[in-house]
Amino acid sequence: MTMTRYQKAADYHHKGFNCCQSILAAFTDRTGLSEQASFDAAAGFGAGMQTGEACGAIAGAVMTLGLLHPVDPENPVASKRRTGALAKEFQKRFQEKFGALRCAPLLKTKIQTGDHTPAAQEMELTNRCDILIITAVEIVEEMLQEGT
């Protein structure tokens, strides 16, 4: 039985990979990165890049969106604007669900599944980071389906 992207991301996290690694590795079928390259590239982004700043789930999602919308070397400025817009849109949606973008405040907040986290609720997740990871994957998938 094939695992869903959500299950893969949760499985990676349960094995000890950080939030960023878990998301980036869950999209290897789409990004073209190997699992190992995903783990390596995202290794320093856990725990808000070890400072409590940008949530690793956000970093992994933004990396994924960037890889899925490659830079046009002939027009890097337009590419940068497009990827920047995707990053902003992702962060807007994530903040609407959880009220923060920084790791430290997110770790202090009691995060539960609910209507705003359908995939995490369906998986009956209770771990704060698992919920953030799965919801980040869900937002990326929504954006991809919308053609964003």
C-alpha positions in Angstrom: 0.0 0.0 0.0 1.4 3.4 -1.0 1.7 6.0 1.7 0.1 9.4 1.1 2.2 12.5 1.1 0.8 13.3 4.5 1.7 9.9 5.9 5.2 10.2 4.4 5.7 13.6 6.1 4.5 12.4 9.4 6.6 9.2 9.1 9.8 11.2 8.4 9.1 13.4 11.5 8.4 10.4 13.7 11.8 9.0 12.6 13.5 12.2 13.9 13.7 14.4 10.9 12.9 18.1 11.4 9.8 19.8 10.1 11.5 21.2 7.1 13.2 17.9 6.1 9.9 16.0 6.6 8.0 18.3 4.2 10.7 18.6 1.5 11.3 14.8 1.5 7.5 14.2 1.2 7.6 15.9 -2.2 10.5 14.1 -3.7 8.2 12.7 -6.4 7.5 16.2 -7.5 10.7 18.1 -6.8 13.1 15.6 -8.4 15.4 15.8 -5.3 16.4 12.6 -3.8 15.3 11.8 -0.3 18.9 12.2 0.9 19.3 15.6 -0.9 16.0 16.8 0.7 17.3 15.8 4.2 20.7 17.4 3.6 19.3 20.7 2.1 16.8 21.1 4.9 18.9 19.9 7.9 19.7 23.4 9.3 16.1 24.6 9.2 14.7 22.8 12.2 13.6 24.6 15.4 13.3 27.9 13.4 16.9 27.6 12.0 17.9 26.7 15.6 16.9 30.2 16.7 13.1 29.9 17.1 12.5 32.1 14.1 10.8 31.0 10.9 9.0 27.7 11.5 10.7 24.8 9.7 7.3 23.7 8.3 7.1 27.0 6.5 10.7 26.8 5.3 10.1 23.3 3.9 6.9 24.4 2.1 8.5 27.5 0.6 11.5 25.4 -0.6 9.1 22.9 -2.1 7.1 25.6 -3.9 10.3 27.1 -5.2 11.5 23.8 -6.6 8.1 23.2 -8.2 8.3 26.7 -9.9 11.9 26.7 -11.3 13.8 29.9 -11.9 13.9 31.1 -15.5 17.6 32.0 -16.0 16.5 34.3 -18.8 14.2 36.2 -16.5 15.4 35.8 -12.9 13.6 38.9 -11.7 10.2 37.7 -12.8 11.0 34.2 -11.3 12.0 35.8 -8.0 8.7 37.8 -7.9 6.7 34.7 -8.7 8.4 32.6 -6.0 8.1 35.5 -3.6 4.4 35.8 -4.2 4.0 32.0 -3.6 6.0 32.3 -0.3 3.8 35.2 0.8 0.6 33.4 -0.1 1.7 30.2 1.7 2.6 32.2 4.8 -0.7 34.1 4.8 -2.6 30.8 4.7 -0.4 29.2 7.4 -0.8 32.3 9.7 -4.6 32.3 9.2 -4.6 28.8 10.6 -2.1 29.1 13.4 -1.8 32.8 14.2 2.0 32.8 13.9 4.9 32.1 11.6 7.8 32.0 14.1 8.7 28.6 15.6 9.1 29.8 19.2 5.5 31.2 19.5 4.1 28.2 17.7 5.8 25.9 20.2 4.2 27.8 23.1 0.7 27.6 21.6 -1.6 24.8 22.2 -2.3 23.6 18.7 -5.1 21.2 18.1 -6.7 19.7 15.0 -10.0 21.2 13.9 -11.8 22.4 10.9 -8.8 24.5 9.8 -6.6 21.3 9.7 -8.6 18.7 7.8 -5.7 16.3 6.9 -4.2 16.4 10.4 -7.7 15.9 11.9 -8.3 12.9 9.6 -5.0 11.4 10.7 -5.9 12.0 14.4 -2.6 13.8 15.0 -2.0 15.2 18.5 1.7 16.3 18.3 2.0 20.1 17.7 4.7 19.8 15.0 3.0 16.9 13.3 -0.1 19.1 12.9 2.0 22.0 11.6 3.8 19.7 9.1 0.7 18.0 7.8 -1.2 21.3 7.4 1.8 22.8 5.6 1.8 19.9 3.2 -2.0 20.4 2.8 -1.6 24.1 2.0 1.1 23.4 -0.6 -1.1 20.8 -2.3 -4.0 23.2 -2.3 -1.9 25.9 -3.9 -0.6 23.4 -6.5 -4.2 22.3 -7.3 -5.2 25.9 -7.7 -2.3 26.4 -10.1 -0.9 29.0 -7.8 
